[in-house]
């Protein structure tokens, strides 16, 4: 209606103001309605003329003009194919372009450095808490959290923390971002470098918020309630914190380059913060200390009232090489690019037709939820949904009546059965005559078992006494192994096509390891062969 009104007003301006009245308005509104549909059509056609808005076959046509063809064997969605097309058409340096292509096909998890919090949501943050991060080994960025960014900052969710980090970085014009993701133990915060390739890295270097998020590793020192610290000023703004009473903090475990988070309330505000360790020495009371730079620090004697008043961290620099599977291009000589690629990509066929699916949730399947299953066209019959199990051993010496747990759903008429379907002792079709009771079935007396069927053997009715006929249009939702290799092959071909003349490319394929399998990392791991081809 708004569009029709807009078009009416446009037509109205073209007429002399003296030409008016209800009849004129009716005509103009009628014309405006038709014009609106025409404009919608024009806009829809216009969208298909550009890579950024075209879809389906029109996107294929736009990118074909640029020499790019969508491979039929790879499940490239419009969005993925569009990203590849834009990267190729907006050509930059070859290595940057290769990194863009690898990031699209493999995803940021493989192409960019990430750093994941050790603890899951929620987080008891406080207004003004900070997180100190360095992206790509650039200058440290101190991210400040504000209570206005959260529904309840004391119960901050991972998504709220990630949003606050990304917005803060955008506001101060720094690269880097954060997302929230559940990796099996609850939502965690993931810091992501926006740089692709070998120079990508993420390092968390301090901030009170890290007492709760725990990026990196907490050093297992033993400072506790009652541990006393004597802070003294050294030359050049260096503070020495010496253990002078209470539980031994065992600071001998701390190394130069680690950092200490001092945020306990007993400490003066001037002595609170995150500080990089310059020197450490373990030992006895009065001789055990750490030193760090704090130009604003002041002398004081403080006794911890909480184990978290003083925490020591080992900052962990996460780069691409920290990942089990990564993808990047390394320039090992002037005219040589070494490209590392995992064997499998995120770009695989994901529709139900033409791929394999395993349902991971606990909800039962409903009408229309097919798979995973396969068709065995070698079987001379097709079983139905009616089945039961035997309650006694069946073999060649058995008489015609067999006893089962429940035969109430079997028709009381002649038909065929299969015993042990899908097992080594499968046997059928077995003719049966009737159903004497709800716990028995009467077989054709002429039939003699050739295999022994133990108690609990499945007995299913045969719905079709001939092989299955599969619809070739895919509507039967057959089970196929998902092709995970064609995406990598496509990436190799695409990179070869855009590489500058005179540059040699060497591809190194990285195969999955045995993490997640039984006895992984040992000589007796369940991994007995290389995954992929």
N, C-alpha and C positions, 0 to 999 in steps of 0.2 A: 504493500500500500504506500509505503514511504517513497519507493521508486516511481510509482505511478504519479504521486503528487509532485515529485521533482520534475518529471517529464511534462506534466500538465503546466507547471509554472514556466517551463522553458517555452512551450508552445504559446502560452498566454502572452509572453513578451513580444512575440512575433506579430501579434494582431494589434490593430488600432484599438485603444482603450474604449472607443465609442461602440465597438462591436462587443456586446456583452449580453448577459441574460442567461436563464437556466438552460435554454436550448443550446446556446453556444458552449456553455460549460459541459453539457452532456456530450457534445461532439468532441470537445477537447479531451475530456477524460477517456472517451472511447479510443481516440487516437493514441493517448498516452499509454493506455494499457497495452496496445499492440506494439508500440515503440519500445516499451519496457522489455517485452519478450525478445524483440529484435536485438536490443542492447545486450541482454543476457547471452544470447546466441553468439553475438560478435565477441563478447568478452571470453566466452568458453573457447571459441576458435582461436582467439588471440593467445590464450594461455598455452595452446599446443604448439605455438610457433617458437617458443623459447625453451632452452634446456632447463632453466630453473623452475619452470612451471609445467612443462609437458609431461605426459604420462603414457604408460603402455606403449603401443606401437608408434605413437607420435614421438615419444622420447627416443625410441630406436631410430626413427627417421632423422631426428635432429642430430643425434650423435653419429649416425652413419655419414652425415655430411662432413664430420670431422675425422672420419676414418676409423671410428670405433664401432664394433659390432658386439651386441650382447650374446655371449655364448649360450647355446640352448642347454648344455649339460651342467651348467652352474646355476644355482638358484639365486641369481642377482635380482633383488627387489628394485623397484623404480628408484627408491631413495639411495641405495648403495650404488647403482649404475650411474645415477645423476652425480653423486659425489666423485666417482672416478672420472666421469666426463668433464666436470668442472676443473678437476685437478690437472687433467691432460691439456685442456684447451687454454687454461691460464698458466702456460708453461713458465716455470722458474728455472733455477739451476737444476741440473739433472738429478743430483743426489737428493735435493729437497723434494723434487717431484716423485722420486722413487719412495721416499719416506711417506709422502702423502698417500700414495697408492697402497703401500703396505699397511698403513694405519686403517684405511677404509676396509681392506679385505680381511685383515687379522683382528682389528679392533684395538682400542687404546691399551687394553691389558697387556698386549704383546709389543706394542710399538712405542709406548711412553712409560716413563718411570712412575711408580706409585708407592705410597707408604700408608699402611693400614694400622689403625689404632689397635692395641692389644685387647682393650676392654670394649664390651658392647654397651649400648644405651641401657638406662638413662644416666646422665652425668650431672652431678651436683655442682654446677658452675656458680660463680658469683659475678655480680656486676663489676666490670673492669678487669676480669681475668684475661690473661694473654697467652698466646701461643707463638713461639718464635720459629720461623721456618725459612729455609733457604732452598729456592728452586734453581736447579741447573748450576749450582755452586756460585750463584750470584750473591749480592748483599743480603744480609738477614732481613726478614720482614717480620715485624711484631704485630700480630693480629690481635685486635682488642674486641672482646665480647661485651655487648650491652644488653641489659635485661629487657629492653624494648624489642629485641630480636626473637624473644622466646615467649611462649605461653606461660611457662614457669621455668625460669632459668635454673632453679635448683633441681628440676627434673627434666633437663634438656634432652630432646631426642637427637639421634644421630643425624636425621634429616635437617633439623633446625641448626645444628652445629655446622653441617656442611654448607647450608645456605648462607649462614652468617660469614663463614670463611670466604666463600666465593664472592659475595657482595662486597666485603671489606677489600679484597684484592682488586676488584673492579673499580671501587671508589678511589683507591690511591694509585691506580694505573699500573699495577703490577700483574705479571703473568702468573698463572697457576689457578687451580680450582679444586673443589672437593665435592664428593658425592657420598651418599649413604647406601650401603649394600649389606644384605644378609648373606654371609658365607657359610652358614650352617650353625652358628652359635649366637645368632641375634644380630641386629643392625649395628654396623661399625662405621666409623668415618674413614674415608679413603682420600688422601691427598694425591693430586695428579699433576704432573708437569705437563704443560702445554707444548713443550718442545718434543719433537719426534727424533729418534735416532740415538747414537752413542752419547751425545752430550746431555741427554735427559737425566735428571736426578732430583730427588726430594730428600731433604735432611731436616729433621726436627731438632732444634737446638735449645729448647727451654720453654719457659712460661708456666704459670701455675696451672693452667688448663691441662698441661700434660701430666700432672699428678693424677688426673682423672681419666684422660684418654689413653695415656701410656703408649705413645709412639716410641720406638726404640726399646732399650732394655734397662730396667731398674737394676742397679748394682746391689748385690745382696750384702749390704753392710748391716750392722746390728745396732745402730742408734735407736734408742727407745725412750719411753717415759723415764725421766730422771737423768738422762745423758746431759752432761754440762759442757758447754762450749765457752771458751774465753777468746773473744775477738780482739785482736790487736792490730794496729796500723803499722805497715812496713813502708819502706820508701816507694815512691812512684805510684801511690794509690792502691797498693796491694794490701789485702786483708788476710791475716793468718787466723784461722779458726782452730784452736787447740783443744783437744779433749782433756778436761781437768777433773771430771768426776762422773759417777754414774756408770751405766752400761757402756762397754767398749764399742765404739762405732766401727772398728776395724777398717779405718780409712786406708790401710795398706792395699786394699783391693782396688782403690781408685787410681786411675792413671791420668797423666797429662792429656788434655783434650776432652776428657769427660766433663760433665757440668753438674753443678749442685743447684737444687731448687730449695731456697730458704724462704718459706712463706708462713712459718709458724707465728702465731700471735704474740708469743713472748718476745720475739725479736723486734727491735726498733725498726720503724718503717725504712730508715736509711739503710738498714742491713738486709732488707728483704729483696728477693729477686732471683734471677737465674744467672749463674756466673760460671765461666769456663775455668776448669782447674789448671793452674800453672805449675803446681808442685804438690806432692803428697808424700807423707811419711807415716808408716805404721809404727806401733810400739807401745810403750807404757804410758800411764797417765802423766801428762805434762810434756811428753815428748812426741805424741802422735798428733799430727795436724794436716790440714790442707791449706793451700794458698790460692787466692783468686783475685782478679782485678775488680775493684769496686771503688771508684773515685769518690763516691759519696758516703762510703762506710765510716763507721765510728766504733770506738772501743766499747765493749760491754761484756758482761758475763751473763749467760742465758742458760736456763735449764729447760729441756724439752718437756712439754706437757702432752705431746702426741707423737707417735712414731713418724707421722707424715710431716712434722715440722721441718725436718731436713731430709731430703731424698737425693741420692746420687744417681745420675743417669749416664749411660753410654750411648751417645748419639749414633744412630745407624743411618748411614748414607745408602739410600735405595736407588739403584740405577737399573738400566736394562739388564745388565749382567747379573743382577740379583735374582732375576726370574729364571725359572726352570725352562720356559719356552719364551723366546723373544725374537723379534724381527728388526733388522737394521741393516744399513749399508755402510761399510767401512771403506775408506779410501786408503788402501795399503801402499799404493804408489801413484805416480802422476796420472797414469792412464789405466788404472785397474781399480775396480770396485768389487769388494767382497761382500756378498749379500747373504745374510743368514735368514732362513725362513723355517718356521715349524712345518711339520709334515701335513698338518691339517689346518684349515682356516675356519673362521666363523661364518664364512659365506658358503652355506650348504643348502640343499633343498629342504625346506622345513614344512611344506604343505603335507597333508596326510596322504595325498596321492603321490606315490613315488618316493616315500621315505619311511623310516622306522620310528616308532614312538613307544615310549614307556611312560605310563602315567605315574607320577610321583606323589600325588596327594592321596589322602585317605578316603576320599569320597567315592562311592560306588559309581560304576559306569551307568549312564542313562541311555535312552534311545538316541541313536545317532553317534554314540561314542564307539568307534570301531577300532579294533586292534589292541595290542599288536598280535597278529596271527598270520599264518601263511597257508597257501593252498598246496596240497599234495595231489597233483594231477595223476599220479601213478595209482592212487587208491581206486578200486573198482566200485566204490560206494561213497555216499555222503551221509554222515551221521546227523541226527537231529538233536534237539535240546533235551529230550526225555532220556534220563539215565538213572541207574541205581548201582549198588555194589553187591557182590555175592556174599553170602554168610556161611558158605561151606566150600571146600575145595571141589573144583570141577575138573574132571579128566575123562579119558576114553571109557572108563568103567562106570561113569555116572549114568543113572537112569534118565528118563526123559524130563522129569520134573526137577527144576533147579530152584533153590531157595535164595531169595535176595532180601535186602533190608526193606525195600518199599517198591512195589510195582503198581501202585494205585493209578499212576498216570499213564501206564501202558495200555494201548487199546486191546480189548478182549476179542481179537480177531487175528487172522494170519498176518505174518509180517517177517521181518528179518532183524537180527541183532548182530552186534560186533562186541567181542569180549577183549578187554585189555587194549583198547584203542591207543595207539601211540607208544606201546610198550614192546618189549622183545617177544612177548607171548601173545601178541595181537592175533585174533582169529575171527574170521567172518567172510562172507555173510553166513549167519547161523539161522536157519528157518525155525520159527516158533509158530505154534498153532493157536494158543489161547492163554488166558490169564486165570488159572484156577482160583487164586486168592490174591490179596494185596501184598503177599510176601512170597509169591512163587510165579514161575513162568513155565509153560508146557512147551517143550521143544518137539520138533519133528522126530519121531522114534528112529527114523532111518539115519539121522545125523550122528556121527561119531567124532568126538573131540580128538584132535591130533596133538594138542598141547595141554599142559597142566596149568590151571588157573587157580592161584591161591585165594584164600579168603580176602575179601576187600577188592577184588578185581572189578574194574568198571564195566558195566553192561549198558550199552547205548543202543537205542533204536535206530535203524537205518531209514532215513527219509527218502533217499534216492539210490536205487540199486544199479547205479552206473556212475562213471567218473564225473567229477565236477567240470562244468563248462564256465570259464571265466570270461566276463565281459572285457573286451579289449580296450574300452574307453576309460578304464581305470575306476569305474564306479563301484567295483567290488572291493575297493580299498585293500588291495593285496599288500602284503608286507614285503618291502624291498630294503636292502641294505643301503643306507644313506651314503651317497658318494661324497667323501671328504677330501679327495685328492684333486678333483678337477679344479677346485678353487685355486689351489697352489699352482697348478699347471697354467691356468689362465693368468695368474699374477706374473709368472715367469715370462710368458709370451708377451704380455703387455709391457713389462719392463724392458725386454729386448727390443720392442718396437719403438720405444721412446728414447733409448740410450743414444747419446751423441756418437757420431762416427769417430772411430779411433779409440773408444773406451772399451776395454775388455771387462766382461762381467763373469764373476765366478760365484755360482750358487752353492751354498752349503745348507743341507736340509737337517733340521734338528728333530729327532724323534722323541716321543714321550718316554719318560722313565717309568719306574715301577712304583712310584708313590701312590698309595691307596690300595695296593695289592698286599696280600699276606706276605709277611717277612720281607717287606721291601727294603732295599739297600743291603741285602745279604746275599750270600752265594746260593741260598735256598729260596730265593724269591719266586713268587708265582709267575713272574715274567719269564717266559721261555722262548720268546721270539721277538723280532723287531716289529713294532706296530707301524703300518704304512708301507707304501711302495714308492 
